[in-house]
């Protein structure tokens, strides 16, 4: 089973220990395997192009959605529908620097009303991300919440004003699926596998354009009809991904 080819596509995002041996082992595994499962059509195409795996040997099997129940209280002292949410490891591939730049472009009154909450453990090469956070003077407006329990995370999904996921590369993009299932307007990148997950239920942006990130966040927060459209579409899209189907 191949989740993604990040070690081939974006080795600069990973450590030397990972990129020195893992690509070679992956090639050997694909050559020797009877069948190769990819978790998205995007990964399948990359397997054909990058590793020259025969098309007939690859089967796309999407992951399912694992349900988890929200806790009774919102963590971090937050209030329902009064924050913007991002979920993922703090690392370069998740493109948090561009997200911080886009958030910093929002009018001050929106920043004051809607803090940005980033949930996820620190990964690698995270230093420049925290430097950007400080350089943009966002310490009082952007919360790095670290790792949270499933119940806390579900509660945050359920009560968020919007979910933003401007990742530069994903094999699938599980946080997008989770956010859709809770009926939260989702803004994500129009690259790699993410449009497969979001379908017509997500709002797409160029992840390298902070201005575009800002504009879509602003539109979701200020245009009630626009937000409601995606709130309704999200759970319908999420139901397409089940473990039974997988």
TIBASE-629660 format. One record per residue (C-alpha): residue number from 1; x, y, z. Coordinates in steps of 0.2 Angstrom, whole numbers, plus 5000, padded with zeros to 4 digits. Each point is the difference from the previous one (the first is absolute). Example, Ala and Ser with C-alpha at 12.3 -4.5 7.8 and 13.67 -1.06 7.14 Angstrom:
% TIBASE-629660
+------+------+------+------+
: resi :    X :    Y :    Z :
+------+------+------+------+
:    1 : 5062 : 4978 : 5039 :
:    2 : 5006 : 5017 : 4997 :
+------+------+------+------+
//
This chain:
% TIBASE-629660
+------+------+------+------+
: resi :    X :    Y :    Z :
+------+------+------+------+
:    1 : 5000 : 5000 : 5000 :
:    2 : 5007 : 5017 : 4995 :
:    3 : 4993 : 5015 : 5008 :
:    4 : 5010 : 5013 : 4991 :
:    5 : 5017 : 5003 : 4991 :
:    6 : 5006 : 5015 : 5010 :
:    7 : 5017 : 4993 : 5001 :
:    8 : 5002 : 5001 : 4981 :
:    9 : 4989 : 5016 : 4997 :
:   10 : 5006 : 5011 : 5015 :
:   11 : 5015 : 4993 : 5008 :
:   12 : 5004 : 5017 : 5006 :
:   13 : 4986 : 4998 : 5012 :
:   14 : 5007 : 4985 : 5008 :
:   15 : 5016 : 4995 : 5010 :
:   16 : 5015 : 4992 : 4993 :
:   17 : 4997 : 4984 : 5009 :
:   18 : 4983 : 4998 : 4992 :
:   19 : 5005 : 5005 : 4982 :
:   20 : 5017 : 4990 : 4999 :
:   21 : 4992 : 4982 : 5002 :
:   22 : 4982 : 5001 : 4999 :
:   23 : 4999 : 5004 : 4981 :
:   24 : 5011 : 4985 : 4995 :
:   25 : 4989 : 4989 : 5012 :
:   26 : 4984 : 5006 : 4992 :
:   27 : 5006 : 4997 : 4982 :
:   28 : 5005 : 4982 : 5005 :
:   29 : 4983 : 4997 : 5009 :
:   30 : 4990 : 5006 : 4985 :
:   31 : 5010 : 4989 : 4988 :
:   32 : 4998 : 4984 : 5011 :
:   33 : 4982 : 5003 : 5005 :
:   34 : 4986 : 4990 : 4992 :
:   35 : 4989 : 5015 : 5002 :
:   36 : 5002 : 5018 : 5005 :
:   37 : 4987 : 5010 : 5009 :
:   38 : 4999 : 5019 : 4999 :
:   39 : 4989 : 5010 : 5010 :
:   40 : 4996 : 5013 : 4987 :
:   41 : 4999 : 5001 : 4981 :
:   42 : 5014 : 5014 : 5002 :
:   43 : 5012 : 4987 : 5008 :
:   44 : 4995 : 4987 : 4987 :
:   45 : 5006 : 5013 : 4986 :
:   46 : 5016 : 5004 : 5009 :
:   47 : 5004 : 4981 : 5002 :
:   48 : 4998 : 4998 : 4981 :
:   49 : 5010 : 5015 : 4996 :
:   50 : 5013 : 5000 : 5014 :
:   51 : 5003 : 4982 : 5003 :
:   52 : 4994 : 4993 : 4984 :
:   53 : 4988 : 4988 : 5009 :
:   54 : 4989 : 4991 : 4987 :
:   55 : 4982 : 5008 : 5000 :
:   56 : 4992 : 4982 : 5001 :
:   57 : 5010 : 4997 : 5016 :
:   58 : 4992 : 5015 : 5009 :
:   59 : 4984 : 5000 : 5010 :
:   60 : 4993 : 5016 : 5007 :
:   61 : 4991 : 4997 : 5017 :
:   62 : 4995 : 5016 : 5009 :
:   63 : 5001 : 5000 : 5019 :
:   64 : 4984 : 5001 : 5009 :
:   65 : 4994 : 5013 : 5013 :
:   66 : 5002 : 4994 : 5018 :
:   67 : 4987 : 5009 : 5011 :
:   68 : 5004 : 5008 : 5017 :
:   69 : 4989 : 5008 : 5012 :
:   70 : 5002 : 5018 : 5005 :
:   71 : 5003 : 5004 : 5019 :
:   72 : 4988 : 5010 : 5010 :
:   73 : 5012 : 5015 : 5001 :
:   74 : 5010 : 5010 : 4988 :
:   75 : 5018 : 4999 : 5004 :
:   76 : 5012 : 5015 : 5002 :
:   77 : 4986 : 5012 : 5006 :
:   78 : 4993 : 5002 : 4983 :
:   79 : 4982 : 5005 : 4995 :
:   80 : 4989 : 4991 : 4987 :
:   81 : 5001 : 5007 : 4983 :
:   82 : 5013 : 5013 : 5004 :
:   83 : 5016 : 4993 : 4994 :
:   84 : 5009 : 4993 : 4984 :
:   85 : 5007 : 4983 : 5001 :
:   86 : 5015 : 4991 : 4992 :
:   87 : 5005 : 4982 : 5004 :
:   88 : 5017 : 4992 : 4996 :
:   89 : 5018 : 4997 : 5005 :
:   90 : 5010 : 5016 : 5001 :
:   91 : 5012 : 4997 : 4986 :
:   92 : 5004 : 5009 : 4983 :
:   93 : 4989 : 4989 : 4989 :
:   94 : 4984 : 5006 : 5009 :
:   95 : 5004 : 5018 : 4994 :
:   96 : 4997 : 5009 : 5017 :
:   97 : 5011 : 5014 : 4995 :
:   98 : 4989 : 5005 : 4986 :
:   99 : 4984 : 4997 : 5011 :
:  100 : 5008 : 5012 : 5013 :
:  101 : 5003 : 5013 : 4987 :
:  102 : 4982 : 4999 : 4993 :
:  103 : 4993 : 5001 : 5017 :
:  104 : 5011 : 5015 : 5004 :
:  105 : 4992 : 5009 : 4985 :
:  106 : 4982 : 4999 : 5007 :
:  107 : 4993 : 5016 : 5007 :
:  108 : 5004 : 5002 : 5019 :
:  109 : 4982 : 4999 : 5005 :
:  110 : 4999 : 4982 : 4993 :
:  111 : 5016 : 4995 : 5008 :
:  112 : 4994 : 5006 : 5016 :
:  113 : 4983 : 4991 : 4998 :
:  114 : 5007 : 4984 : 4992 :
:  115 : 5016 : 4993 : 5007 :
:  116 : 5009 : 4987 : 4989 :
:  117 : 5002 : 4984 : 5010 :
:  118 : 5014 : 4988 : 4993 :
:  119 : 4998 : 4982 : 5007 :
:  120 : 5015 : 4988 : 4998 :
:  121 : 5016 : 4994 : 5007 :
:  122 : 5016 : 5008 : 4995 :
:  123 : 5009 : 4990 : 4986 :
:  124 : 5016 : 5005 : 4992 :
:  125 : 5007 : 5016 : 4993 :
:  126 : 4987 : 5009 : 5010 :
:  127 : 5011 : 5014 : 5006 :
:  128 : 4997 : 5012 : 4985 :
:  129 : 4981 : 4998 : 5003 :
:  130 : 5001 : 5006 : 5018 :
:  131 : 5012 : 5014 : 4994 :
:  132 : 4987 : 5006 : 4987 :
:  133 : 4987 : 4999 : 5014 :
:  134 : 5010 : 5012 : 5011 :
:  135 : 5006 : 5011 : 4985 :
:  136 : 4982 : 5003 : 4995 :
:  137 : 4996 : 5004 : 5019 :
:  138 : 4986 : 4987 : 5000 :
:  139 : 5004 : 4993 : 5018 :
:  140 : 4983 : 5006 : 5007 :
:  141 : 4990 : 4996 : 4985 :
:  142 : 5006 : 4983 : 4994 :
:  143 : 5000 : 4985 : 5012 :
:  144 : 5012 : 4985 : 4998 :
:  145 : 4990 : 4987 : 5010 :
:  146 : 5011 : 4985 : 4998 :
:  147 : 4994 : 4983 : 5000 :
:  148 : 4982 : 4997 : 5006 :
:  149 : 4989 : 4985 : 5004 :
:  150 : 4987 : 4994 : 4987 :
:  151 : 4986 : 5007 : 5011 :
:  152 : 5008 : 5017 : 5001 :
:  153 : 5003 : 5000 : 4981 :
:  154 : 4983 : 4995 : 4996 :
:  155 : 4993 : 5014 : 5011 :
:  156 : 5011 : 5012 : 4991 :
:  157 : 4995 : 4994 : 4983 :
:  158 : 4981 : 5001 : 5004 :
:  159 : 5001 : 5018 : 5007 :
:  160 : 5012 : 5008 : 4988 :
:  161 : 4995 : 5015 : 4989 :
:  162 : 5010 : 4993 : 4986 :
:  163 : 5014 : 4987 : 4996 :
:  164 : 5016 : 5005 : 4990 :
:  165 : 5012 : 4987 : 4993 :
:  166 : 5012 : 5008 : 4988 :
:  167 : 5012 : 4985 : 4999 :
:  168 : 5013 : 4999 : 4986 :
:  169 : 4998 : 4981 : 4998 :
:  170 : 4989 : 4986 : 5006 :
:  171 : 4998 : 4982 : 4997 :
:  172 : 4982 : 5001 : 5005 :
:  173 : 4996 : 5014 : 5013 :
:  174 : 4991 : 4993 : 5014 :
:  175 : 4997 : 5016 : 5010 :
:  176 : 4990 : 5007 : 4985 :
:  177 : 4989 : 4985 : 5000 :
:  178 : 4998 : 5001 : 5019 :
:  179 : 4995 : 5019 : 4999 :
:  180 : 4988 : 4996 : 4986 :
:  181 : 4991 : 4987 : 5011 :
:  182 : 4996 : 5013 : 5013 :
:  183 : 4993 : 5012 : 4988 :
:  184 : 5013 : 5013 : 5001 :
:  185 : 5004 : 5011 : 4985 :
:  186 : 5017 : 4993 : 4993 :
:  187 : 5013 : 5011 : 4991 :
:  188 : 5014 : 4989 : 4993 :
:  189 : 5013 : 4999 : 4986 :
:  190 : 4996 : 4996 : 4982 :
:  191 : 5014 : 4988 : 4999 :
:  192 : 5006 : 4982 : 5002 :
:  193 : 4986 : 4989 : 5007 :
:  194 : 4990 : 5013 : 5009 :
:  195 : 4987 : 5004 : 4986 :
:  196 : 4996 : 4981 : 5001 :
:  197 : 4996 : 5001 : 5018 :
:  198 : 4990 : 5017 : 5000 :
:  199 : 4991 : 4997 : 4983 :
:  200 : 4988 : 5014 : 4998 :
:  201 : 4998 : 5002 : 5019 :
:  202 : 5016 : 5010 : 5003 :
:  203 : 5006 : 5017 : 4995 :
:  204 : 5017 : 5000 : 4991 :
:  205 : 5014 : 5012 : 5000 :
:  206 : 5018 : 5001 : 4993 :
:  207 : 5010 : 4996 : 5016 :
:  208 : 5014 : 5011 : 4995 :
:  209 : 4989 : 5016 : 4999 :
:  210 : 4998 : 5007 : 5018 :
:  211 : 4988 : 5013 : 4992 :
:  212 : 4989 : 4987 : 4993 :
:  213 : 5000 : 4991 : 5017 :
:  214 : 4995 : 5016 : 5009 :
:  215 : 4986 : 5003 : 4987 :
:  216 : 4992 : 4983 : 5002 :
:  217 : 5001 : 5001 : 5019 :
:  218 : 4992 : 5017 : 5000 :
:  219 : 4986 : 4995 : 4988 :
:  220 : 4995 : 4985 : 5011 :
:  221 : 5000 : 5010 : 5016 :
:  222 : 4990 : 5015 : 4993 :
:  223 : 4988 : 4991 : 4987 :
:  224 : 4988 : 4990 : 5009 :
:  225 : 4992 : 4992 : 4984 :
:  226 : 5017 : 4995 : 4993 :
:  227 : 5005 : 4992 : 5017 :
:  228 : 4983 : 4991 : 5001 :
:  229 : 5002 : 4992 : 4983 :
:  230 : 5016 : 4991 : 5005 :
:  231 : 4993 : 4996 : 5017 :
:  232 : 4986 : 4990 : 4991 :
:  233 : 5012 : 4992 : 4987 :
:  234 : 5013 : 4994 : 5012 :
:  235 : 4991 : 4986 : 5009 :
:  236 : 4993 : 4993 : 4983 :
:  237 : 5018 : 4999 : 4993 :
:  238 : 5007 : 4992 : 5015 :
:  239 : 4988 : 4986 : 4999 :
:  240 : 5008 : 4994 : 4984 :
:  241 : 5015 : 4994 : 5010 :
:  242 : 4996 : 4985 : 5012 :
:  243 : 5011 : 4986 : 5006 :
:  244 : 4986 : 4988 : 4994 :
:  245 : 5003 : 5006 : 4983 :
:  246 : 5019 : 4999 : 5002 :
+------+------+------+------+
//
